[in-house]
Amino acid sequence: MAKMDTTIVNRKADIISAAIEVFAEIGFYRATTAQVAERAKISQPYIFKFFSTKEALLLNALEVSWTRVIDSFRKVVESAPAEQLESDLIQAYVDILDMNQNEVLLQMQAQTIREDSIQEAMRHGFGEVRRMVLDAFRAANIPNAEERTMLFLARGVLCNISVALAMPELMDI
């Protein structure tokens, strides 16, 4: 990749990272592209070189966050022994919460945004995670794989709430 192409990719990633931070901190509706630009240390018009709208920026940020979760879970599914699968998946998610809290807060907010494209991005992300976990639990011959998958997802949502409300005791099980 040429130096100019690398710079463009890095700038786009910088903008997405700044958007994740700003949207997580003050909310998608209250956040402005000017605030994102300030956080990314660029001019506001430069954002629109990469993203046609604030919603397009949010969709890209959600894609980054879902990709992180899915890639992390995929690594666990491909490497964990059956008897450790569930606990390793839980630990992978706890690690995501520890290192990428703003992405999780962003996803939580996006669940409440009624725009069709955002709802579709959230359905796609949750759906892919659900399918991956369910398929992995079935392949590992975990009894009641459907119920265990639902409980795993519910535990993840409870972990999100724990982080959002600064109530770590919700994660003590």
C-alpha positions as CSV (number, residue, x, y, z in Angstrom):
1,M,0.0,0.0,0.0
2,A,1.3,3.4,-0.9
3,K,2.1,5.9,1.8
4,M,-0.8,8.1,0.8
5,D,-3.2,5.1,1.0
6,T,-1.9,4.2,4.5
7,T,-2.3,7.8,5.7
8,I,-5.9,7.8,4.4
9,V,-6.7,4.5,6.1
10,N,-5.1,5.7,9.4
11,R,-7.1,9.0,9.3
12,K,-10.3,7.1,8.7
13,A,-9.5,4.9,11.7
14,D,-8.6,7.9,13.8
15,I,-12.0,9.5,12.9
16,I,-13.9,6.3,13.8
17,S,-12.0,6.0,17.1
18,A,-12.8,9.6,17.9
19,A,-16.4,9.1,17.0
20,I,-16.6,6.0,19.3
21,E,-15.3,8.0,22.2
22,V,-17.5,11.1,21.6
23,F,-20.7,9.1,20.9
24,A,-20.1,6.9,23.9
25,E,-19.5,9.9,26.2
26,I,-22.3,12.2,25.2
27,G,-24.6,10.2,23.0
28,F,-25.1,10.0,19.2
29,Y,-27.9,12.6,19.0
30,R,-26.1,15.2,21.2
31,A,-22.7,14.6,19.6
32,T,-21.6,16.7,16.6
33,T,-19.2,16.0,13.8
34,A,-17.3,19.1,15.1
35,Q,-16.7,17.4,18.4
36,V,-15.5,14.3,16.6
37,A,-13.2,16.4,14.4
38,E,-11.8,18.1,17.5
39,R,-11.2,14.8,19.2
40,A,-9.5,13.4,16.0
41,K,-7.5,16.7,15.7
42,I,-8.7,17.3,12.1
43,S,-11.1,19.8,10.5
44,Q,-14.8,19.1,10.5
45,P,-15.1,19.1,6.7
46,Y,-12.4,16.4,6.5
47,I,-14.8,13.9,8.2
48,F,-17.1,14.3,5.2
49,K,-14.3,13.1,2.9
50,F,-14.9,9.7,4.5
51,F,-18.4,9.7,5.8
52,S,-21.4,11.3,4.0
53,T,-23.4,11.7,7.2
54,K,-23.1,11.4,11.0
55,E,-25.2,8.2,10.7
56,A,-22.7,6.7,8.2
57,L,-20.0,7.4,10.8
58,L,-22.0,5.7,13.5
59,L,-22.5,2.7,11.2
60,N,-18.8,2.4,10.6
61,A,-18.1,2.7,14.3
62,L,-20.6,-0.1,15.0
63,E,-19.0,-2.2,12.4
64,V,-15.6,-1.8,14.1
65,S,-17.1,-2.7,17.5
66,W,-19.0,-5.7,16.3
67,T,-15.9,-6.9,14.3
68,R,-13.9,-6.8,17.5
69,V,-16.4,-8.9,19.4
70,I,-16.8,-11.4,16.5
71,D,-13.1,-11.8,15.9
72,S,-12.4,-12.3,19.6
73,F,-15.1,-14.9,19.9
74,R,-14.0,-16.6,16.7
75,K,-10.5,-17.0,18.1
76,V,-11.9,-18.6,21.2
77,V,-14.2,-20.9,19.2
78,E,-11.3,-22.1,17.1
79,S,-8.9,-22.7,20.0
80,A,-10.8,-23.5,23.2
81,P,-11.4,-27.1,24.3
82,A,-15.1,-27.9,24.6
83,E,-14.9,-28.0,28.4
84,Q,-13.5,-24.4,28.5
85,L,-15.5,-22.9,25.6
86,E,-18.1,-21.0,27.6
87,S,-15.7,-19.7,30.3
88,D,-13.2,-18.7,27.6
89,L,-15.9,-16.8,25.7
90,I,-17.0,-15.1,28.9
91,Q,-13.3,-14.1,29.6
92,A,-13.0,-12.8,26.0
93,Y,-16.0,-10.6,26.5
94,V,-14.7,-9.3,29.9
95,D,-11.4,-8.5,28.2
96,I,-13.4,-6.5,25.5
97,L,-15.2,-4.7,28.3
98,D,-12.0,-3.8,30.0
99,M,-10.1,-2.6,26.9
100,N,-12.9,-1.2,24.7
101,Q,-15.6,0.0,27.0
102,N,-16.6,2.9,24.8
103,E,-17.4,0.4,22.0
104,V,-19.7,-1.5,24.3
105,L,-21.4,1.7,25.4
106,L,-21.8,2.7,21.8
107,Q,-23.6,-0.6,21.0
108,M,-25.8,-0.1,24.0
109,Q,-26.9,3.3,22.8
110,A,-27.4,2.1,19.3
111,Q,-29.9,-0.4,20.5
112,T,-32.2,2.5,21.2
113,I,-31.8,4.4,18.0
114,R,-34.8,3.8,15.7
115,E,-33.2,4.5,12.3
116,D,-33.6,1.4,10.2
117,S,-30.0,1.2,9.1
118,I,-28.7,1.3,12.7
119,Q,-31.3,-1.2,13.8
120,E,-30.2,-3.5,11.0
121,A,-26.5,-3.1,12.0
122,M,-27.4,-4.1,15.5
123,R,-29.5,-7.0,14.4
124,H,-26.7,-8.2,12.2
125,G,-24.1,-8.0,15.0
126,F,-26.2,-9.7,17.6
127,G,-27.4,-12.2,15.1
128,E,-23.8,-13.1,14.1
129,V,-22.7,-13.4,17.7
130,R,-25.7,-15.6,18.5
131,R,-25.2,-17.9,15.6
132,M,-21.5,-18.3,16.3
133,V,-22.0,-19.1,20.0
134,L,-24.9,-21.4,19.3
135,D,-23.0,-23.3,16.6
136,A,-19.9,-23.5,18.9
137,F,-22.0,-24.8,21.8
138,R,-23.7,-27.4,19.6
139,A,-20.3,-28.5,18.2
140,A,-18.9,-28.8,21.7
141,N,-22.0,-30.9,22.7
142,I,-23.0,-28.5,25.4
143,P,-26.3,-29.7,26.7
144,N,-29.3,-27.4,26.1
145,A,-27.2,-25.3,23.6
146,E,-30.0,-23.0,22.8
147,E,-30.8,-22.1,26.4
148,R,-27.1,-21.8,27.2
149,T,-26.6,-19.5,24.3
150,M,-29.5,-17.3,25.4
151,L,-28.1,-17.2,29.0
152,F,-24.6,-16.4,27.6
153,L,-26.1,-13.4,25.6
154,A,-28.2,-12.3,28.6
155,R,-25.1,-12.4,30.8
156,G,-23.3,-10.2,28.2
157,V,-26.1,-7.7,28.4
158,L,-25.9,-7.7,32.2
159,C,-22.2,-7.1,31.9
160,N,-22.9,-4.1,29.7
161,I,-25.3,-2.7,32.2
162,S,-22.8,-3.3,35.0
163,V,-20.2,-1.3,33.1
164,A,-22.6,1.5,32.1
165,L,-23.9,1.9,35.7
166,A,-20.5,1.3,37.4
167,M,-22.0,-1.6,39.3
168,P,-19.4,-4.3,39.2
169,E,-21.4,-6.4,41.6
170,L,-23.8,-7.3,38.7
171,M,-21.0,-9.3,37.2
172,D,-20.3,-11.3,40.3
173,I,-21.9,-14.6,39.7
